[in-house]
Amino acid sequence: MTYTITDIAELVEYHLVASAQDDDAAHANLVQLVQKLELLAPRPLWREVTWVFCDRCGCSVDTDLIHPDGHHYADDGDFLCADCWEKLD
């Protein structure tokens, strides 16, 4: 039998929240559930985001969006966003 996210949420609400003795117990149940769910994640859920700024227009770009080969870095080391890079052509 396949369960949907809604089905699982209803099970959690009934078994971990509604049936708990009080709000503190319900909170403790949910904390424990979240800790277990975090172990299932295939990659870290939280990580620091880094940004670079275009040396022409000043817009910010998440470094995850920059091609690993250093595309959009000029020979002098300046970073150019996609719009400014296109203007070079």
PDB file of N, CA, C and O in Angstrom:
ATOM      1  N   MET A   1       0.848  -1.180   0.000  1.00  0.00           N
ATOM      2  CA  MET A   1       0.000   0.000   0.000  1.00  0.00           C
ATOM      3  C   MET A   1       0.890   1.238   0.000  1.00  0.00           C
ATOM      4  O   MET A   1       1.854   1.322   0.760  1.00  0.00           O
ATOM      5  N   THR A   2       0.561   2.177  -0.844  1.00  0.00           N
ATOM      6  CA  THR A   2       1.321   3.417  -0.948  1.00  0.00           C
ATOM      7  C   THR A   2       0.626   4.513  -0.153  1.00  0.00           C
ATOM      8  O   THR A   2      -0.593   4.668  -0.223  1.00  0.00           O
ATOM      9  N   TYR A   3       1.417   5.272   0.604  1.00  0.00           N
ATOM     10  CA  TYR A   3       0.888   6.384   1.382  1.00  0.00           C
ATOM     11  C   TYR A   3       1.301   7.701   0.739  1.00  0.00           C
ATOM     12  O   TYR A   3       2.425   7.840   0.258  1.00  0.00           O
ATOM     13  N   THR A   4       0.398   8.654   0.733  1.00  0.00           N
ATOM     14  CA  THR A   4       0.725   9.990   0.243  1.00  0.00           C
ATOM     15  C   THR A   4       1.302  10.810   1.397  1.00  0.00           C
ATOM     16  O   THR A   4       1.245  10.402   2.557  1.00  0.00           O
ATOM     17  N   ILE A   5       1.848  11.954   1.061  1.00  0.00           N
ATOM     18  CA  ILE A   5       2.354  12.859   2.093  1.00  0.00           C
ATOM     19  C   ILE A   5       1.230  13.260   3.035  1.00  0.00           C
ATOM     20  O   ILE A   5       1.441  13.373   4.243  1.00  0.00           O
ATOM     21  N   THR A   6       0.043  13.474   2.495  1.00  0.00           N
ATOM     22  CA  THR A   6      -1.119  13.838   3.332  1.00  0.00           C
ATOM     23  C   THR A   6      -1.459  12.710   4.292  1.00  0.00           C
ATOM     24  O   THR A   6      -1.754  12.957   5.462  1.00  0.00           O
ATOM     25  N   ASP A   7      -1.420  11.477   3.809  1.00  0.00           N
ATOM     26  CA  ASP A   7      -1.693  10.318   4.678  1.00  0.00           C
ATOM     27  C   ASP A   7      -0.695  10.268   5.831  1.00  0.00           C
ATOM     28  O   ASP A   7      -1.069  10.077   6.988  1.00  0.00           O
ATOM     29  N   ILE A   8       0.575  10.442   5.494  1.00  0.00           N
ATOM     30  CA  ILE A   8       1.620  10.382   6.521  1.00  0.00           C
ATOM     31  C   ILE A   8       1.457  11.527   7.513  1.00  0.00           C
ATOM     32  O   ILE A   8       1.631  11.330   8.716  1.00  0.00           O
ATOM     33  N   ALA A   9       1.122  12.724   7.023  1.00  0.00           N
ATOM     34  CA  ALA A   9       0.916  13.866   7.912  1.00  0.00           C
ATOM     35  C   ALA A   9      -0.247  13.601   8.880  1.00  0.00           C
ATOM     36  O   ALA A   9      -0.175  13.962  10.055  1.00  0.00           O
ATOM     37  N   GLU A  10      -1.309  12.975   8.384  1.00  0.00           N
ATOM     38  CA  GLU A  10      -2.443  12.646   9.256  1.00  0.00           C
ATOM     39  C   GLU A  10      -2.049  11.614  10.306  1.00  0.00           C
ATOM     40  O   GLU A  10      -2.479  11.701  11.456  1.00  0.00           O
ATOM     41  N   LEU A  11      -1.231  10.638   9.915  1.00  0.00           N
ATOM     42  CA  LEU A  11      -0.747   9.651  10.884  1.00  0.00           C
ATOM     43  C   LEU A  11       0.110  10.323  11.963  1.00  0.00           C
ATOM     44  O   LEU A  11      -0.014  10.019  13.149  1.00  0.00           O
ATOM     45  N   VAL A  12       0.970  11.230  11.534  1.00  0.00           N
ATOM     46  CA  VAL A  12       1.810  11.956  12.486  1.00  0.00           C
ATOM     47  C   VAL A  12       0.939  12.769  13.434  1.00  0.00           C
ATOM     48  O   VAL A  12       1.134  12.752  14.649  1.00  0.00           O
ATOM     49  N   GLU A  13      -0.026  13.481  12.856  1.00  0.00           N
ATOM     50  CA  GLU A  13      -0.899  14.306  13.704  1.00  0.00           C
ATOM     51  C   GLU A  13      -1.642  13.455  14.727  1.00  0.00           C
ATOM     52  O   GLU A  13      -1.728  13.828  15.897  1.00  0.00           O
ATOM     53  N   TYR A  14      -2.173  12.330  14.300  1.00  0.00           N
ATOM     54  CA  TYR A  14      -2.934  11.494  15.216  1.00  0.00           C
ATOM     55  C   TYR A  14      -2.042  10.820  16.257  1.00  0.00           C
ATOM     56  O   TYR A  14      -2.332  10.876  17.452  1.00  0.00           O
ATOM     57  N   HIS A  15      -0.973  10.192  15.813  1.00  0.00           N
ATOM     58  CA  HIS A  15      -0.158   9.374  16.719  1.00  0.00           C
ATOM     59  C   HIS A  15       0.849  10.171  17.548  1.00  0.00           C
ATOM     60  O   HIS A  15       1.173   9.772  18.667  1.00  0.00           O
ATOM     61  N   LEU A  16       1.346  11.284  17.022  1.00  0.00           N
ATOM     62  CA  LEU A  16       2.390  12.018  17.734  1.00  0.00           C
ATOM     63  C   LEU A  16       1.906  13.313  18.378  1.00  0.00           C
ATOM     64  O   LEU A  16       2.534  13.811  19.312  1.00  0.00           O
ATOM     65  N   VAL A  17       0.806  13.857  17.891  1.00  0.00           N
ATOM     66  CA  VAL A  17       0.339  15.140  18.423  1.00  0.00           C
ATOM     67  C   VAL A  17      -0.972  14.975  19.200  1.00  0.00           C
ATOM     68  O   VAL A  17      -1.028  15.258  20.396  1.00  0.00           O
ATOM     69  N   ALA A  18      -2.012  14.521  18.523  1.00  0.00           N
ATOM     70  CA  ALA A  18      -3.332  14.439  19.158  1.00  0.00           C
ATOM     71  C   ALA A  18      -3.365  13.453  20.321  1.00  0.00           C
ATOM     72  O   ALA A  18      -4.078  13.682  21.298  1.00  0.00           O
ATOM     73  N   SER A  19      -2.609  12.363  20.235  1.00  0.00           N
ATOM     74  CA  SER A  19      -2.641  11.359  21.296  1.00  0.00           C
ATOM     75  C   SER A  19      -1.620  11.632  22.409  1.00  0.00           C
ATOM     76  O   SER A  19      -1.545  10.883  23.383  1.00  0.00           O
ATOM     77  N   ALA A  20      -0.838  12.702  22.262  1.00  0.00           N
ATOM     78  CA  ALA A  20       0.154  13.033  23.293  1.00  0.00           C
ATOM     79  C   ALA A  20      -0.545  13.522  24.557  1.00  0.00           C
ATOM     80  O   ALA A  20      -1.650  14.062  24.502  1.00  0.00           O
ATOM     81  N   GLN A  21       0.116  13.324  25.697  1.00  0.00           N
ATOM     82  CA  GLN A  21      -0.468  13.697  26.988  1.00  0.00           C
ATOM     83  C   GLN A  21      -0.675  15.200  27.123  1.00  0.00           C
ATOM     84  O   GLN A  21      -1.668  15.648  27.696  1.00  0.00           O
ATOM     85  N   ASP A  22       0.271  15.981  26.591  1.00  0.00           N
ATOM     86  CA  ASP A  22       0.176  17.440  26.667  1.00  0.00           C
ATOM     87  C   ASP A  22       1.006  18.046  25.538  1.00  0.00           C
ATOM     88  O   ASP A  22       1.613  17.329  24.742  1.00  0.00           O
ATOM     89  N   ASP A  23       1.023  19.384  25.480  1.00  0.00           N
ATOM     90  CA  ASP A  23       1.750  20.073  24.414  1.00  0.00           C
ATOM     91  C   ASP A  23       3.248  19.793  24.454  1.00  0.00           C
ATOM     92  O   ASP A  23       3.888  19.691  23.408  1.00  0.00           O
ATOM     93  N   ASP A  24       3.807  19.669  25.645  1.00  0.00           N
ATOM     94  CA  ASP A  24       5.241  19.390  25.762  1.00  0.00           C
ATOM     95  C   ASP A  24       5.587  18.019  25.181  1.00  0.00           C
ATOM     96  O   ASP A  24       6.605  17.863  24.507  1.00  0.00           O
ATOM     97  N   ALA A  25       4.746  17.042  25.442  1.00  0.00           N
ATOM     98  CA  ALA A  25       4.976  15.702  24.898  1.00  0.00           C
ATOM     99  C   ALA A  25       4.821  15.698  23.381  1.00  0.00           C
ATOM    100  O   ALA A  25       5.585  15.036  22.678  1.00  0.00           O
ATOM    101  N   ALA A  26       3.838  16.432  22.876  1.00  0.00           N
ATOM    102  CA  ALA A  26       3.644  16.526  21.423  1.00  0.00           C
ATOM    103  C   ALA A  26       4.860  17.188  20.773  1.00  0.00           C
ATOM    104  O   ALA A  26       5.331  16.748  19.724  1.00  0.00           O
ATOM    105  N   HIS A  27       5.358  18.245  21.407  1.00  0.00           N
ATOM    106  CA  HIS A  27       6.536  18.930  20.891  1.00  0.00           C
ATOM    107  C   HIS A  27       7.746  17.987  20.874  1.00  0.00           C
ATOM    108  O   HIS A  27       8.486  17.942  19.891  1.00  0.00           O
ATOM    109  N   ALA A  28       7.938  17.254  21.938  1.00  0.00           N
ATOM    110  CA  ALA A  28       9.057  16.313  22.026  1.00  0.00           C
ATOM    111  C   ALA A  28       8.943  15.231  20.949  1.00  0.00           C
ATOM    112  O   ALA A  28       9.948  14.827  20.364  1.00  0.00           O
ATOM    113  N   ASN A  29       7.732  14.770  20.691  1.00  0.00           N
ATOM    114  CA  ASN A  29       7.514  13.777  19.636  1.00  0.00           C
ATOM    115  C   ASN A  29       7.907  14.334  18.275  1.00  0.00           C
ATOM    116  O   ASN A  29       8.573  13.658  17.492  1.00  0.00           O
ATOM    117  N   LEU A  30       7.495  15.563  17.995  1.00  0.00           N
ATOM    118  CA  LEU A  30       7.802  16.172  16.704  1.00  0.00           C
ATOM    119  C   LEU A  30       9.296  16.452  16.545  1.00  0.00           C
ATOM    120  O   LEU A  30       9.842  16.291  15.454  1.00  0.00           O
ATOM    121  N   VAL A  31       9.947  16.861  17.606  1.00  0.00           N
ATOM    122  CA  VAL A  31      11.402  17.076  17.562  1.00  0.00           C
ATOM    123  C   VAL A  31      12.106  15.771  17.220  1.00  0.00           C
ATOM    124  O   VAL A  31      13.008  15.748  16.382  1.00  0.00           O
ATOM    125  N   GLN A  32      11.702  14.705  17.855  1.00  0.00           N
ATOM    126  CA  GLN A  32      12.311  13.400  17.599  1.00  0.00           C
ATOM    127  C   GLN A  32      12.052  12.965  16.147  1.00  0.00           C
ATOM    128  O   GLN A  32      12.948  12.431  15.493  1.00  0.00           O
ATOM    129  N   LEU A  33      10.845  13.191  15.650  1.00  0.00           N
ATOM    130  CA  LEU A  33      10.519  12.837  14.272  1.00  0.00           C
ATOM    131  C   LEU A  33      11.394  13.617  13.282  1.00  0.00           C
ATOM    132  O   LEU A  33      11.927  13.034  12.337  1.00  0.00           O
ATOM    133  N   VAL A  34      11.542  14.904  13.489  1.00  0.00           N
ATOM    134  CA  VAL A  34      12.355  15.730  12.593  1.00  0.00           C
ATOM    135  C   VAL A  34      13.809  15.266  12.609  1.00  0.00           C
ATOM    136  O   VAL A  34      14.461  15.236  11.565  1.00  0.00           O
ATOM    137  N   GLN A  35      14.316  14.910  13.770  1.00  0.00           N
ATOM    138  CA  GLN A  35      15.697  14.410  13.849  1.00  0.00           C
ATOM    139  C   GLN A  35      15.860  13.142  13.022  1.00  0.00           C
ATOM    140  O   GLN A  35      16.868  12.970  12.336  1.00  0.00           O
ATOM    141  N   LYS A  36      14.886  12.269  13.083  1.00  0.00           N
ATOM    142  CA  LYS A  36      14.947  11.028  12.305  1.00  0.00           C
ATOM    143  C   LYS A  36      14.832  11.310  10.806  1.00  0.00           C
ATOM    144  O   LYS A  36      15.513  10.676  10.001  1.00  0.00           O
ATOM    145  N   LEU A  37      13.976  12.255  10.434  1.00  0.00           N
ATOM    146  CA  LEU A  37      13.804  12.596   9.022  1.00  0.00           C
ATOM    147  C   LEU A  37      15.062  13.235   8.438  1.00  0.00           C
ATOM    148  O   LEU A  37      15.394  13.004   7.276  1.00  0.00           O
ATOM    149  N   GLU A  38      15.755  14.029   9.232  1.00  0.00           N
ATOM    150  CA  GLU A  38      16.984  14.657   8.750  1.00  0.00           C
ATOM    151  C   GLU A  38      18.033  13.617   8.392  1.00  0.00           C
ATOM    152  O   GLU A  38      18.860  13.852   7.510  1.00  0.00           O
ATOM    153  N   LEU A  39      18.012  12.474   9.061  1.00  0.00           N
ATOM    154  CA  LEU A  39      18.968  11.411   8.754  1.00  0.00           C
ATOM    155  C   LEU A  39      18.691  10.769   7.392  1.00  0.00           C
ATOM    156  O   LEU A  39      19.576  10.139   6.812  1.00  0.00           O
ATOM    157  N   LEU A  40      17.478  10.924   6.888  1.00  0.00           N
ATOM    158  CA  LEU A  40      17.101  10.337   5.602  1.00  0.00           C
ATOM    159  C   LEU A  40      17.503  11.203   4.413  1.00  0.00           C
ATOM    160  O   LEU A  40      17.519  10.722   3.280  1.00  0.00           O
ATOM    161  N   ALA A  41      17.822  12.449   4.648  1.00  0.00           N
ATOM    162  CA  ALA A  41      18.122  13.378   3.562  1.00  0.00           C
ATOM    163  C   ALA A  41      19.371  12.939   2.803  1.00  0.00           C
ATOM    164  O   ALA A  41      20.387  12.615   3.417  1.00  0.00           O
ATOM    165  N   PRO A  42      19.301  12.925   1.470  1.00  0.00           N
ATOM    166  CA  PRO A  42      20.454  12.493   0.682  1.00  0.00           C
ATOM    167  C   PRO A  42      21.578  13.529   0.631  1.00  0.00           C
ATOM    168  O   PRO A  42      22.689  13.217   0.203  1.00  0.00           O
ATOM    169  N   ARG A  43      21.296  14.751   1.063  1.00  0.00           N
ATOM    170  CA  ARG A  43      22.312  15.805   1.106  1.00  0.00           C
ATOM    171  C   ARG A  43      22.012  16.693   2.305  1.00  0.00           C
ATOM    172  O   ARG A  43      20.908  16.631   2.846  1.00  0.00           O
ATOM    173  N   PRO A  44      22.938  17.495   2.724  1.00  0.00           N
ATOM    174  CA  PRO A  44      22.680  18.359   3.885  1.00  0.00           C
ATOM    175  C   PRO A  44      21.487  19.288   3.640  1.00  0.00           C
ATOM    176  O   PRO A  44      21.355  19.878   2.567  1.00  0.00           O
ATOM    177  N   LEU A  45      20.639  19.406   4.630  1.00  0.00           N
ATOM    178  CA  LEU A  45      19.482  20.285   4.494  1.00  0.00           C
ATOM    179  C   LEU A  45      19.870  21.751   4.639  1.00  0.00           C
ATOM    180  O   LEU A  45      19.246  22.623   4.034  1.00  0.00           O
ATOM    181  N   TRP A  46      20.870  22.018   5.417  1.00  0.00           N
ATOM    182  CA  TRP A  46      21.288  23.393   5.678  1.00  0.00           C
ATOM    183  C   TRP A  46      22.748  23.548   5.304  1.00  0.00           C
ATOM    184  O   TRP A  46      23.587  22.732   5.684  1.00  0.00           O
ATOM    185  N   ARG A  47      23.041  24.577   4.573  1.00  0.00           N
ATOM    186  CA  ARG A  47      24.429  24.878   4.254  1.00  0.00           C
ATOM    187  C   ARG A  47      24.519  26.374   3.975  1.00  0.00           C
ATOM    188  O   ARG A  47      23.536  27.024   3.621  1.00  0.00           O
ATOM    189  N   GLU A  48      25.697  26.882   4.142  1.00  0.00           N
ATOM    190  CA  GLU A  48      25.901  28.304   3.934  1.00  0.00           C
ATOM    191  C   GLU A  48      25.886  28.614   2.443  1.00  0.00           C
ATOM    192  O   GLU A  48      26.464  27.884   1.638  1.00  0.00           O
ATOM    193  N   VAL A  49      25.225  29.693   2.092  1.00  0.00           N
ATOM    194  CA  VAL A  49      25.165  30.141   0.709  1.00  0.00           C
ATOM    195  C   VAL A  49      26.207  31.236   0.527  1.00  0.00           C
ATOM    196  O   VAL A  49      26.350  32.115   1.377  1.00  0.00           O
ATOM    197  N   THR A  50      26.929  31.175  -0.581  1.00  0.00           N
ATOM    198  CA  THR A  50      27.913  32.215  -0.866  1.00  0.00           C
ATOM    199  C   THR A  50      27.520  32.933  -2.150  1.00  0.00           C
ATOM    200  O   THR A  50      26.947  32.341  -3.065  1.00  0.00           O
ATOM    201  N   TRP A  51      27.837  34.199  -2.195  1.00  0.00           N
ATOM    202  CA  TRP A  51      27.450  35.053  -3.312  1.00  0.00           C
ATOM    203  C   TRP A  51      28.668  35.780  -3.851  1.00  0.00           C
ATOM    204  O   TRP A  51      29.615  36.061  -3.118  1.00  0.00           O
ATOM    205  N   VAL A  52      28.632  36.078  -5.135  1.00  0.00           N
ATOM    206  CA  VAL A  52      29.600  36.989  -5.737  1.00  0.00           C
ATOM    207  C   VAL A  52      28.793  38.113  -6.376  1.00  0.00           C
ATOM    208  O   VAL A  52      27.609  37.956  -6.673  1.00  0.00           O
ATOM    209  N   PHE A  53      29.446  39.233  -6.578  1.00  0.00           N
ATOM    210  CA  PHE A  53      28.767  40.396  -7.127  1.00  0.00           C
ATOM    211  C   PHE A  53      29.389  40.780  -8.455  1.00  0.00           C
ATOM    212  O   PHE A  53      30.611  40.785  -8.604  1.00  0.00           O
ATOM    213  N   CYS A  54      28.544  41.100  -9.415  1.00  0.00           N
ATOM    214  CA  CYS A  54      29.013  41.508 -10.723  1.00  0.00           C
ATOM    215  C   CYS A  54      29.803  42.807 -10.584  1.00  0.00           C
ATOM    216  O   CYS A  54      29.351  43.757  -9.945  1.00  0.00           O
ATOM    217  N   ASP A  55      30.989  42.834 -11.190  1.00  0.00           N
ATOM    218  CA  ASP A  55      31.840  44.018 -11.090  1.00  0.00           C
ATOM    219  C   ASP A  55      31.381  45.162 -11.991  1.00  0.00           C
ATOM    220  O   ASP A  55      31.924  46.264 -11.910  1.00  0.00           O
ATOM    221  N   ARG A  56      30.391  44.918 -12.843  1.00  0.00           N
ATOM    222  CA  ARG A  56      29.855  45.991 -13.682  1.00  0.00           C
ATOM    223  C   ARG A  56      28.558  46.569 -13.120  1.00  0.00           C
ATOM    224  O   ARG A  56      28.454  47.773 -12.890  1.00  0.00           O
ATOM    225  N   CYS A  57      27.566  45.694 -12.902  1.00  0.00           N
ATOM    226  CA  CYS A  57      26.251  46.205 -12.488  1.00  0.00           C
ATOM    227  C   CYS A  57      25.974  46.004 -11.003  1.00  0.00           C
ATOM    228  O   CYS A  57      25.061  46.628 -10.462  1.00  0.00           O
ATOM    229  N   GLY A  58      26.742  45.146 -10.334  1.00  0.00           N
ATOM    230  CA  GLY A  58      26.587  44.963  -8.897  1.00  0.00           C
ATOM    231  C   GLY A  58      25.578  43.915  -8.471  1.00  0.00           C
ATOM    232  O   GLY A  58      25.391  43.702  -7.273  1.00  0.00           O
ATOM    233  N   CYS A  59      24.911  43.244  -9.428  1.00  0.00           N
ATOM    234  CA  CYS A  59      23.931  42.233  -9.020  1.00  0.00           C
ATOM    235  C   CYS A  59      24.644  41.061  -8.349  1.00  0.00           C
ATOM    236  O   CYS A  59      25.817  40.803  -8.620  1.00  0.00           O
ATOM    237  N   SER A  60      23.931  40.356  -7.475  1.00  0.00           N
ATOM    238  CA  SER A  60      24.525  39.228  -6.756  1.00  0.00           C
ATOM    239  C   SER A  60      24.123  37.915  -7.419  1.00  0.00           C
ATOM    240  O   SER A  60      23.014  37.779  -7.935  1.00  0.00           O
ATOM    241  N   VAL A  61      25.038  36.957  -7.397  1.00  0.00           N
ATOM    242  CA  VAL A  61      24.809  35.651  -8.005  1.00  0.00           C
ATOM    243  C   VAL A  61      25.264  34.581  -7.018  1.00  0.00           C
ATOM    244  O   VAL A  61      26.375  34.644  -6.493  1.00  0.00           O
ATOM    245  N   ASP A  62      24.403  33.603  -6.770  1.00  0.00           N
ATOM    246  CA  ASP A  62      24.754  32.465  -5.918  1.00  0.00           C
ATOM    247  C   ASP A  62      25.880  31.693  -6.606  1.00  0.00           C
ATOM    248  O   ASP A  62      25.797  31.418  -7.803  1.00  0.00           O
ATOM    249  N   THR A  63      26.915  31.346  -5.874  1.00  0.00           N
ATOM    250  CA  THR A  63      28.059  30.669  -6.477  1.00  0.00           C
ATOM    251  C   THR A  63      27.702  29.291  -7.030  1.00  0.00           C
ATOM    252  O   THR A  63      28.449  28.758  -7.850  1.00  0.00           O
ATOM    253  N   ASP A  64      26.585  28.698  -6.608  1.00  0.00           N
ATOM    254  CA  ASP A  64      26.147  27.421  -7.179  1.00  0.00           C
ATOM    255  C   ASP A  64      25.746  27.575  -8.645  1.00  0.00           C
ATOM    256  O   ASP A  64      25.708  26.592  -9.385  1.00  0.00           O
ATOM    257  N   LEU A  65      25.449  28.797  -9.064  1.00  0.00           N
ATOM    258  CA  LEU A  65      25.010  29.031 -10.432  1.00  0.00           C
ATOM    259  C   LEU A  65      26.163  29.323 -11.379  1.00  0.00           C
ATOM    260  O   LEU A  65      25.954  29.452 -12.585  1.00  0.00           O
ATOM    261  N   ILE A  66      27.372  29.428 -10.851  1.00  0.00           N
ATOM    262  CA  ILE A  66      28.531  29.729 -11.681  1.00  0.00           C
ATOM    263  C   ILE A  66      29.143  28.422 -12.165  1.00  0.00           C
ATOM    264  O   ILE A  66      29.365  27.500 -11.381  1.00  0.00           O
ATOM    265  N   HIS A  67      29.407  28.355 -13.433  1.00  0.00           N
ATOM    266  CA  HIS A  67      29.966  27.139 -14.028  1.00  0.00           C
ATOM    267  C   HIS A  67      31.316  26.827 -13.392  1.00  0.00           C
ATOM    268  O   HIS A  67      32.108  27.740 -13.159  1.00  0.00           O
ATOM    269  N   PRO A  68      31.592  25.561 -13.108  1.00  0.00           N
ATOM    270  CA  PRO A  68      32.842  25.191 -12.426  1.00  0.00           C
ATOM    271  C   PRO A  68      34.114  25.583 -13.182  1.00  0.00           C
ATOM    272  O   PRO A  68      35.179  25.699 -12.575  1.00  0.00           O
ATOM    273  N   ASP A  69      34.016  25.786 -14.494  1.00  0.00           N
ATOM    274  CA  ASP A  69      35.228  26.131 -15.244  1.00  0.00           C
ATOM    275  C   ASP A  69      35.586  27.614 -15.123  1.00  0.00           C
ATOM    276  O   ASP A  69      36.522  28.081 -15.771  1.00  0.00           O
ATOM    277  N   GLY A  70      34.851  28.346 -14.302  1.00  0.00           N
ATOM    278  CA  GLY A  70      35.167  29.765 -14.094  1.00  0.00           C
ATOM    279  C   GLY A  70      34.564  30.674 -15.142  1.00  0.00           C
ATOM    280  O   GLY A  70      34.963  31.832 -15.265  1.00  0.00           O
ATOM    281  N   HIS A  71      33.607  30.163 -15.898  1.00  0.00           N
ATOM    282  CA  HIS A  71      32.929  30.969 -16.905  1.00  0.00           C
ATOM    283  C   HIS A  71      32.374  32.237 -16.253  1.00  0.00           C
ATOM    284  O   HIS A  71      31.889  32.195 -15.122  1.00  0.00           O
ATOM    285  N   HIS A  72      32.444  33.330 -16.945  1.00  0.00           N
ATOM    286  CA  HIS A  72      31.988  34.657 -16.501  1.00  0.00           C
ATOM    287  C   HIS A  72      33.016  35.384 -15.644  1.00  0.00           C
ATOM    288  O   HIS A  72      32.727  36.454 -15.107  1.00  0.00           O
ATOM    289  N   TYR A  73      34.198  34.825 -15.512  1.00  0.00           N
ATOM    290  CA  TYR A  73      35.301  35.567 -14.895  1.00  0.00           C
ATOM    291  C   TYR A  73      36.189  36.083 -16.016  1.00  0.00           C
ATOM    292  O   TYR A  73      36.694  35.309 -16.829  1.00  0.00           O
ATOM    293  N   ALA A  74      36.373  37.382 -16.050  1.00  0.00           N
ATOM    294  CA  ALA A  74      37.211  37.991 -17.080  1.00  0.00           C
ATOM    295  C   ALA A  74      38.679  37.676 -16.811  1.00  0.00           C
ATOM    296  O   ALA A  74      39.039  37.204 -15.733  1.00  0.00           O
ATOM    297  N   ASP A  75      39.518  37.943 -17.807  1.00  0.00           N
ATOM    298  CA  ASP A  75      40.953  37.668 -17.669  1.00  0.00           C
ATOM    299  C   ASP A  75      41.574  38.434 -16.510  1.00  0.00           C
ATOM    300  O   ASP A  75      42.543  37.976 -15.905  1.00  0.00           O
ATOM    301  N   ASP A  76      41.006  39.618 -16.200  1.00  0.00           N
ATOM    302  CA  ASP A  76      41.560  40.416 -15.098  1.00  0.00           C
ATOM    303  C   ASP A  76      41.007  40.007 -13.735  1.00  0.00           C
ATOM    304  O   ASP A  76      41.329  40.629 -12.723  1.00  0.00           O
ATOM    305  N   GLY A  77      40.158  38.942 -13.704  1.00  0.00           N
ATOM    306  CA  GLY A  77      39.631  38.434 -12.445  1.00  0.00           C
ATOM    307  C   GLY A  77      38.272  38.977 -12.061  1.00  0.00           C
ATOM    308  O   GLY A  77      37.673  38.514 -11.090  1.00  0.00           O
ATOM    309  N   ASP A  78      37.768  39.965 -12.814  1.00  0.00           N
ATOM    310  CA  ASP A  78      36.439  40.506 -12.523  1.00  0.00           C
ATOM    311  C   ASP A  78      35.374  39.468 -12.847  1.00  0.00           C
ATOM    312  O   ASP A  78      35.496  38.711 -13.810  1.00  0.00           O
ATOM    313  N   PHE A  79      34.320  39.447 -12.020  1.00  0.00           N
ATOM    314  CA  PHE A  79      33.179  38.573 -12.280  1.00  0.00           C
ATOM    315  C   PHE A  79      32.112  39.385 -12.986  1.00  0.00           C
ATOM    316  O   PHE A  79      31.825  40.519 -12.600  1.00  0.00           O
ATOM    317  N   LEU A  80      31.523  38.802 -14.022  1.00  0.00           N
ATOM    318  CA  LEU A  80      30.442  39.463 -14.756  1.00  0.00           C
ATOM    319  C   LEU A  80      29.213  38.557 -14.754  1.00  0.00           C
ATOM    320  O   LEU A  80      29.316  37.360 -15.019  1.00  0.00           O
ATOM    321  N   CYS A  81      28.047  39.140 -14.452  1.00  0.00           N
ATOM    322  CA  CYS A  81      26.805  38.372 -14.494  1.00  0.00           C
ATOM    323  C   CYS A  81      26.505  38.008 -15.948  1.00  0.00           C
ATOM    324  O   CYS A  81      27.185  38.485 -16.856  1.00  0.00           O
ATOM    325  N   ALA A  82      25.501  37.175 -16.175  1.00  0.00           N
ATOM    326  CA  ALA A  82      25.181  36.716 -17.531  1.00  0.00           C
ATOM    327  C   ALA A  82      24.831  37.875 -18.447  1.00  0.00           C
ATOM    328  O   ALA A  82      25.239  37.883 -19.608  1.00  0.00           O
ATOM    329  N   ASP A  83      24.083  38.858 -17.950  1.00  0.00           N
ATOM    330  CA  ASP A  83      23.708  40.001 -18.793  1.00  0.00           C
ATOM    331  C   ASP A  83      24.939  40.808 -19.197  1.00  0.00           C
ATOM    332  O   ASP A  83      25.083  41.155 -20.369  1.00  0.00           O
ATOM    333  N   CYS A  84      25.806  41.106 -18.274  1.00  0.00           N
ATOM    334  CA  CYS A  84      27.012  41.891 -18.587  1.00  0.00           C
ATOM    335  C   CYS A  84      27.969  41.093 -19.461  1.00  0.00           C
ATOM    336  O   CYS A  84      28.657  41.665 -20.306  1.00  0.00           O
ATOM    337  N   TRP A  85      28.022  39.760 -19.265  1.00  0.00           N
ATOM    338  CA  TRP A  85      28.892  38.923 -20.075  1.00  0.00           C
ATOM    339  C   TRP A  85      28.460  38.952 -21.539  1.00  0.00           C
ATOM    340  O   TRP A  85      29.292  39.009 -22.445  1.00  0.00           O
ATOM    341  N   GLU A  86      27.130  38.910 -21.757  1.00  0.00           N
ATOM    342  CA  GLU A  86      26.592  38.949 -23.122  1.00  0.00           C
ATOM    343  C   GLU A  86      26.914  40.265 -23.812  1.00  0.00           C
ATOM    344  O   GLU A  86      27.083  40.294 -25.031  1.00  0.00           O
ATOM    345  N   LYS A  87      27.002  41.342 -23.064  1.00  0.00           N
ATOM    346  CA  LYS A  87      27.301  42.659 -23.641  1.00  0.00           C
ATOM    347  C   LYS A  87      28.733  42.735 -24.148  1.00  0.00           C
ATOM    348  O   LYS A  87      29.054  43.611 -24.951  1.00  0.00           O
ATOM    349  N   LEU A  88      29.600  41.835 -23.695  1.00  0.00           N
ATOM    350  CA  LEU A  88      30.992  41.818 -24.170  1.00  0.00           C
ATOM    351  C   LEU A  88      31.081  41.339 -25.608  1.00  0.00           C
ATOM    352  O   LEU A  88      31.982  41.739 -26.345  1.00  0.00           O
ATOM    353  N   ASP A  89      30.140  40.478 -26.012  1.00  0.00           N
ATOM    354  CA  ASP A  89      30.199  39.888 -27.360  1.00  0.00           C
ATOM    355  C   ASP A  89      29.866  40.875 -28.437  1.00  0.00           C
ATOM    356  O   ASP A  89      29.874  40.527 -29.618  1.00  0.00           O
TER     357      ASP A  89
END
